[in-house]
Amino acid sequence: MTSSSHNNPDDFDQYFDQCFDQTFENLVVAYGGQEEERPERKKRVYIERNREAGHIRLWNDYFSETQTYPENFFRRRFRMNRLGLSTLQKCTVAIRVLAYDTAADTVDEYLRLGETTTRACVEKFVEGIINLFGDEYLRRPTPADLQRLLDIGTLNDINVLDRSFVFDDIINGQAPQVTYSVNGREYQLAYYLTDGIYPK
């Protein structure tokens, strides 16, 4: 049996503090000399460049209402000879490819984007949507979500069971409990209709 003094938290804290202090002192002695051997860093020399005057000059040359140089000088000087693709083009191509499930090269005639650019736009668009809405929509459904899906008059036809992990909890019997009644009978688990359930 252990004595009651070993069970006292204050004794343990005191013992821990002693061990920590001893270890720290050993490290300071062992590695303390190496710190002095490092060469001292030289401070950088500050050079006054009149940054504010540079900003005012740039603004007056290109951006003020009474600019010194016209817009074409600015575009030529900063190598902006061609306009790029607009944000509207990029978003539209991403939405079209995702909405109609088409290949990346099918929208080039209408929106004038190449296949690789279209693919890049779709990837960036999807990343942006995931960043914006991922926390809300890429989570397990709550009982309130399931109740909303089962409300009368909602189109709760989900036809992606073979490709989606959304229903894994339901298949394993771990889904949140939802109570609803149909024709006077009360149900505890969600009921989903999918494609292929109707006779042909």
ABEGO torsion letter per residue (X at the ends): XBBAAAABAAAAAAAAAAAAAAAAAAAAAAAAAAAAABBBBBBBBBBBAGAAAAAAAAAAAAABABBABBAAAAAAAAGBABBBBBAAAAAAAAAAAAAAGBBAAAAAAAAGBBAAAAAAAAAAAAAAAAAAAAAAABBBBBAAAAAAAABBGBBABBAAAAABAAAAAAAAGABBBBBBBBGGBBBABBBBBBBGABBX
